[in-house]
Amino acid sequence: MSSFRRTSFGLKQVVRPRIEQAFASLLVDHIRAHDFALDLGHLGIRLPHSFGLCHGVERAIQLAFETRQRFPEARLFLTDEIVHNPAVNGKLRKLGYRYLGGRYADGITLQELGAEDVVLLPAFGVETPLLDALQARGVQMVDAVCGEVMLVWKRVREYAREGYTTVIHGAPRHQETRATVSRAQHDDPFLRHAIETPAAWIVVRDLADAERLAEHVVGAADGAEFMARFQGCTSPGFRAHADLERIGIANQTTMLAGETLAVQGILRRAYVQRYGEAGADARVRLADTVCSATQDRQDALIELLGQPLNLLLVVGGYNSANTGHLLELAQSQRLPAFHVEGVECLEGEDRIRHWSGALQREVQTFGWWPQQARPTIGVAAGASTPDARIGEVVLRLAELAGCSPTQLQFLSSPAAPSRPATVVH
């Protein structure tokens, strides 16, 4: 019989040294302790007041290390990436985790799993049919799903039980969105309150999708064109005319908060136009389901962008939605900015590798280094980026700026936080 655990094994203090060795950075601690600024004579570094690993990601990593400690001889599996960061997933692979799906899958199937195997559910969650299949195999499950994601599931299930179609602002193929919409149509064996009748859902990717949906609500959209646009973004058998009578809006937790508010505004105005204020109140339900950590990091970056910067680097996995949205914030301010996975992308003053959202692939840019004699560079990071990756990028920037061996030695092993943050030799 399958077992299911959502809480710690009580091994936090045991695994903490290994986690800190893998993911912490004395350099980042030093900068954080000195008002998030580091001045090196040749270069200024600025960090936002909120960046990097969020509580949900920290919890998932902790549970992954605890699970290895608790089951030293067991086969360990993840259904997919635990978070969208290659450095984190790389560390877990070294711990012996194998992946049932996604970019790190090695071909093992559900049918090969049994009662002695342990499966960790990632921070984004798992689609309910897969959860049922894991339960049927009798595996031991450890739930590392983020609490913020589960709050969205709760809201979506409320919509479903009350007969509302769920509208999700998110990426249709993202792990979190797939897990979320599955809970509008299927029972979760580990959540209370069954769904008597499967409810419809539709995913809107951006403001343009929201506008098309609004046009349909007010009767100004071609039905065939509408369904073609949202192919792959709706529940099976979606009937636009009937299923959009009443909607409940939620979102993938890592979306831009401002864009989610705009999506809500577009859709509510459409229902007001068609049904009036009272009708819209009865037919449209809203929920603030943007993750608090995502909001904090976006707000902190907006504050940082108000300072004089010559360049911004955003560090995080290329498939990390919240990291990509941080880049969008910088680009909206017309600040030169690049999304890099890590230090390996900073190949030299003349060349950088980075993610292009427009092309959906990694590209090279030449002549990226600021031309100012003493540039100030901001370094932000997505919610799944460990401090160690951020520290590596800061050290590489110091190297490229021509800092002295003495400075680089200090940055490689900085003194206690009481030491001044200005390090000029």
C-alpha positions in Angstrom: 0.0 0.0 0.0 1.3 3.4 -0.9 2.4 5.8 1.8 2.3 9.6 1.7 4.3 12.1 3.7 4.2 15.9 3.6 6.2 16.8 6.6 9.9 16.8 7.5 11.6 13.6 8.7 13.1 15.6 11.6 16.5 15.5 9.9 16.8 19.3 9.1 19.9 19.8 11.3 21.5 16.7 10.0 21.3 17.7 6.4 21.8 21.4 6.8 25.6 21.3 6.5 25.4 19.4 3.2 22.8 21.9 1.8 24.8 24.9 2.8 28.0 23.4 1.3 26.1 22.8 -2.0 24.0 26.0 -2.2 25.2 28.8 0.2 27.6 31.6 -0.6 29.7 33.6 1.9 30.1 36.3 -0.7 26.3 36.7 -1.1 25.9 36.7 2.7 28.5 39.5 2.8 26.8 41.6 0.2 23.4 41.0 1.8 24.8 42.1 5.2 26.1 45.4 3.7 22.9 46.8 2.3 23.0 44.6 -0.8 25.9 46.6 -2.3 29.5 45.8 -3.1 31.9 48.5 -4.4 35.2 47.3 -5.9 36.7 50.5 -7.4 36.5 49.1 -10.9 32.9 47.9 -10.5 29.8 48.4 -8.4 27.5 45.4 -7.7 23.9 45.9 -6.5 21.5 43.1 -5.5 17.7 43.6 -4.9 16.6 43.3 -1.3 14.7 40.1 -2.2 16.2 37.5 -4.5 17.0 33.8 -4.9 15.6 30.8 -3.1 12.1 31.2 -1.8 10.7 29.3 1.2 8.9 26.8 -1.0 12.1 25.9 -2.9 14.1 25.7 0.3 11.6 23.3 1.8 11.7 21.2 -1.4 15.5 21.0 -1.3 15.5 20.2 2.4 12.9 17.4 1.9 15.0 16.0 -0.9 18.2 15.8 1.2 16.2 14.5 4.2 14.6 11.8 2.1 18.1 10.6 0.9 19.2 10.6 4.6 16.1 8.7 5.7 16.3 6.1 2.9 20.0 5.7 2.3 19.7 2.4 0.3 16.4 3.0 -1.5 15.9 4.0 -5.1 14.8 7.6 -5.2 12.8 9.3 -8.0 11.4 12.6 -8.9 8.4 12.9 -11.2 10.1 15.8 -13.0 12.4 18.7 -12.1 12.1 19.6 -8.4 12.5 23.3 -9.4 13.5 24.9 -12.6 17.2 25.3 -11.9 19.9 23.0 -13.5 22.3 23.4 -10.6 19.7 22.2 -8.1 18.6 19.3 -10.2 22.3 18.4 -10.8 23.0 18.2 -7.1 20.0 15.9 -6.6 21.1 13.6 -9.4 24.4 13.3 -7.6 22.5 12.3 -4.5 21.0 9.4 -6.6 17.7 10.8 -7.7 16.4 9.6 -11.0 13.7 11.4 -13.0 10.5 9.8 -14.3 9.8 12.6 -16.7 11.1 15.9 -18.2 14.6 16.8 -19.4 16.4 14.5 -17.0 14.3 11.4 -17.6 16.5 8.3 -18.1 13.8 5.9 -19.5 12.6 4.2 -16.3 8.8 3.8 -16.3 6.1 3.7 -13.7 5.6 0.0 -14.3 9.2 -0.6 -12.9 8.4 1.0 -9.5 7.3 -0.9 -6.4 6.7 -0.6 -2.7 10.4 -0.2 -1.8 10.8 2.8 -4.1 10.5 6.4 -2.9 9.1 9.2 -5.2 9.5 12.9 -4.3 6.8 15.2 -5.7 8.4 18.4 -6.9 7.6 22.0 -5.8 5.3 22.6 -8.8 3.1 19.6 -8.0 2.0 16.6 -10.0 -1.0 16.0 -12.2 -3.7 14.0 -10.5 -3.7 11.1 -13.0 0.0 10.6 -12.3 -0.6 10.8 -8.6 -3.2 8.0 -8.9 -0.8 5.9 -10.9 1.9 6.3 -8.3 -0.5 5.3 -5.6 -1.5 2.2 -7.5 2.1 1.2 -7.7 2.3 1.3 -3.9 5.4 3.6 -3.8 6.3 5.7 -0.9 5.6 9.4 -1.7 7.2 12.4 -0.2 5.3 15.7 -1.0 7.6 18.7 -1.6 4.8 20.7 -3.3 4.9 24.4 -2.4 2.2 25.7 -0.1 1.5 28.6 -2.4 0.7 26.2 -5.2 -1.6 24.2 -3.0 -3.5 27.4 -2.2 -4.2 27.8 -5.9 -5.4 24.2 -6.1 -7.8 24.9 -3.2 -9.3 27.9 -5.1 -9.6 26.0 -8.3 -11.4 23.1 -6.6 -13.8 25.6 -5.0 -14.5 27.0 -8.5 -15.1 23.4 -9.8 -17.4 22.4 -7.0 -19.5 25.6 -7.5 -19.8 25.1 -11.2 -17.4 27.8 -12.4 -15.0 27.3 -15.3 -11.4 28.0 -14.2 -9.4 30.6 -16.2 -5.7 30.2 -15.4 -3.3 33.0 -16.3 -0.2 30.9 -17.0 1.9 28.8 -19.4 -0.2 25.8 -20.6 2.7 23.4 -20.6 4.3 24.5 -17.4 4.4 21.8 -14.7 2.5 23.9 -12.2 -0.3 24.8 -14.6 -0.7 21.2 -15.7 -1.0 20.1 -12.1 -3.4 22.9 -11.3 -5.9 22.4 -14.1 -6.0 18.6 -13.4 -7.5 19.4 -10.0 -10.5 21.0 -11.7 -11.4 17.7 -13.3 -10.0 15.0 -11.0 -10.0 14.2 -7.3 -6.7 14.4 -5.5 -6.5 11.3 -3.2 -4.6 13.4 -0.6 -6.9 16.5 -0.6 -10.2 16.7 1.1 -13.5 17.5 -0.7 -14.2 15.4 -3.8 -15.3 17.0 -7.1 -18.7 15.6 -8.0 -18.6 16.8 -11.7 -15.5 17.6 -13.7 -15.3 21.3 -14.4 -14.0 23.1 -17.5 -10.8 25.1 -17.6 -9.0 27.4 -20.0 -5.5 28.8 -19.9 -4.7 32.4 -21.0 -1.0 33.0 -21.7 -0.9 36.8 -21.9 -2.9 39.9 -22.4 -3.6 39.2 -26.0 -5.2 35.9 -25.0 -7.3 37.7 -22.4 -8.5 40.2 -25.1 -9.5 37.3 -27.4 -11.4 35.7 -24.5 -13.1 39.0 -23.7 -14.1 39.4 -27.3 -15.8 36.0 -27.2 -17.7 36.9 -24.0 -19.2 40.0 -25.6 -20.0 38.2 -28.8 -17.4 39.8 -31.0 -15.2 36.8 -31.8 -15.4 34.1 -34.4 -16.0 30.8 -32.7 -13.7 28.7 -35.0 -10.9 31.2 -34.7 -11.3 31.3 -31.0 -11.0 27.5 -30.6 -8.0 27.4 -32.9 -6.2 30.0 -30.9 -6.8 28.1 -27.6 -6.1 24.6 -29.0 -4.2 22.7 -26.3 -5.2 25.3 -23.7 -8.6 24.0 -22.7 -10.2 21.1 -20.9 -11.3 18.2 -23.1 -14.6 18.9 -24.9 -14.5 22.6 -24.0 -17.6 24.4 -25.1 -16.8 28.1 -25.2 -20.4 29.4 -25.3 -21.6 27.3 -22.4 -18.4 27.0 -20.3 -17.8 30.7 -20.2 -21.1 31.6 -18.6 -19.4 31.7 -15.2 -15.6 31.9 -14.6 -13.2 31.9 -11.7 -9.8 33.4 -12.4 -6.6 32.2 -10.8 -3.0 32.1 -12.0 0.3 30.2 -12.1 2.0 31.5 -9.0 5.1 32.8 -10.8 3.4 35.1 -13.2 3.9 38.9 -13.2 1.4 40.2 -10.7 0.7 43.3 -12.7 -0.2 41.3 -15.8 -2.5 39.0 -13.8 -4.3 42.1 -12.5 -4.6 43.3 -16.1 -6.0 39.9 -17.2 -8.6 40.1 -14.4 -9.5 43.6 -15.4 -9.9 42.8 -19.1 -12.2 39.8 -18.4 -14.3 41.5 -15.8 -15.0 44.5 -18.0 -16.2 42.1 -20.7 -18.7 40.5 -18.3 -19.8 43.9 -17.2 -20.3 44.9 -20.8 -22.5 41.9 -21.5 -24.3 41.3 -18.2 -24.0 44.6 -16.3 -22.3 45.1 -12.9 -24.6 42.9 -10.9 -24.4 40.1 -13.5 -20.6 40.4 -13.6 -20.5 40.1 -9.8 -22.4 36.8 -10.0 -20.5 35.4 -13.0 -16.8 36.4 -12.3 -14.8 35.3 -9.3 -11.3 36.6 -8.7 -8.4 35.3 -6.6 -5.1 36.8 -5.7 -2.9 33.7 -6.2 0.4 35.2 -7.1 3.0 33.7 -4.8 4.1 36.1 -2.1 7.8 35.4 -2.7 7.3 36.0 -6.4 5.7 39.3 -5.6 8.5 40.3 -3.2 11.2 39.6 -5.8 9.3 41.6 -8.4 8.8 44.5 -6.0 12.5 44.4 -4.9 13.7 44.4 -8.5 11.4 47.4 -9.4 13.0 49.2 -6.5 16.5 48.3 -7.7 15.7 49.4 -11.2 15.1 52.9 -9.7 18.8 53.1 -8.9 21.5 54.1 -11.5 22.4 50.8 -13.2 24.3 50.2 -16.4 23.4 46.6 -16.8 21.3 43.9 -15.1 22.0 40.1 -15.1 19.1 37.8 -14.0 20.4 34.4 -12.9 18.2 31.4 -13.1 17.1 28.4 -15.1 16.1 29.1 -18.6 12.8 27.3 -18.1 12.1 29.3 -14.9 9.0 31.4 -15.4 9.6 33.7 -12.5 13.1 34.3 -13.6 12.0 35.2 -17.1 9.5 37.7 -15.7 12.2 39.5 -13.8 14.0 40.0 -17.1 10.8 41.4 -18.6 10.6 44.0 -15.8 14.1 45.2 -16.6 13.5 45.3 -20.3 10.4 47.3 -19.7 12.7 50.0 -18.3 14.9 49.8 -21.4 17.8 48.7 -19.3 20.3 46.4 -20.9 19.6 43.0 -19.3 20.5 39.4 -19.8 19.0 36.1 -18.5 21.9 33.7 -17.7 21.8 30.3 -16.2 25.1 30.7 -14.4 28.7 31.8 -14.4 29.6 29.7 -17.4 27.5 32.0 -19.6 29.9 35.0 -19.0 32.5 33.9 -21.5 34.4 37.2 -21.6 34.0 41.0 -21.8 33.2 40.5 -25.5 30.8 37.6 -25.3 27.9 36.4 -23.2 25.5 33.5 -23.6 21.9 34.1 -22.5 18.3 33.1 -23.1 16.2 34.8 -25.8 12.5 34.7 -24.9 11.6 35.8 -28.4 13.6 33.0 -30.1 13.1 30.5 -27.2 16.7 29.4 -27.2 20.1 30.4 -25.9 21.9 33.0 -28.0 25.3 34.8 -27.9 25.6 38.6 -27.7 28.9 40.3 -28.4 30.1 43.6 -26.9 27.7 43.2 -23.9 30.1 44.7 -21.2 29.1 48.3 -20.2 31.3 51.0 -21.7 31.4 53.1 -18.6 34.8 53.3 -16.8 33.2 52.2 -13.5 30.0 50.4 -14.3 27.3 49.5 -11.8 25.8 46.1 -12.5 22.7 44.7 -10.9 22.4 41.0 -10.2 18.9 39.6 -9.6 17.9 35.9 -9.3 14.8 33.8 -9.7 13.2 32.0 -6.8 14.9 28.7 -7.6 18.4 30.1 -7.9 20.8 29.2 -5.0 23.1 31.8 -3.5 26.1 29.8 -4.7 25.2 30.5 -8.3 24.7 34.2 -7.6 28.1 34.4 -5.9 29.9 32.7 -8.8 28.4 35.3 -11.1 29.5 38.2 -8.9 33.1 36.8 -8.7 33.2 36.4 -12.5 32.0 40.0 -12.9 34.9 41.2 -10.6 37.3 39.2 -12.8 36.0 40.7 -16.0 36.3 44.2 -14.4 40.0 43.7 -13.8 39.9 43.5 -10.0 43.2 42.8 -8.4 44.3 39.3 -7.1 43.9 40.6 -3.5 40.3 41.7 -4.2 39.5 38.4 -5.9 41.0 36.4 -3.0 38.8 38.4 -0.6 35.7 37.8 -2.7 36.5 34.1 -2.9 36.4 33.8 0.9 35.0 37.0 2.4 35.5 38.0 6.0 32.7 38.2 8.5 29.8 40.5 7.8 31.3 43.2 10.1 34.0 43.9 7.6 33.3 47.0 5.4 31.6 46.2 2.1 33.8 48.6 0.2 36.8 46.6 -0.9 39.2 48.8 -2.9 42.9 48.0 -3.1 
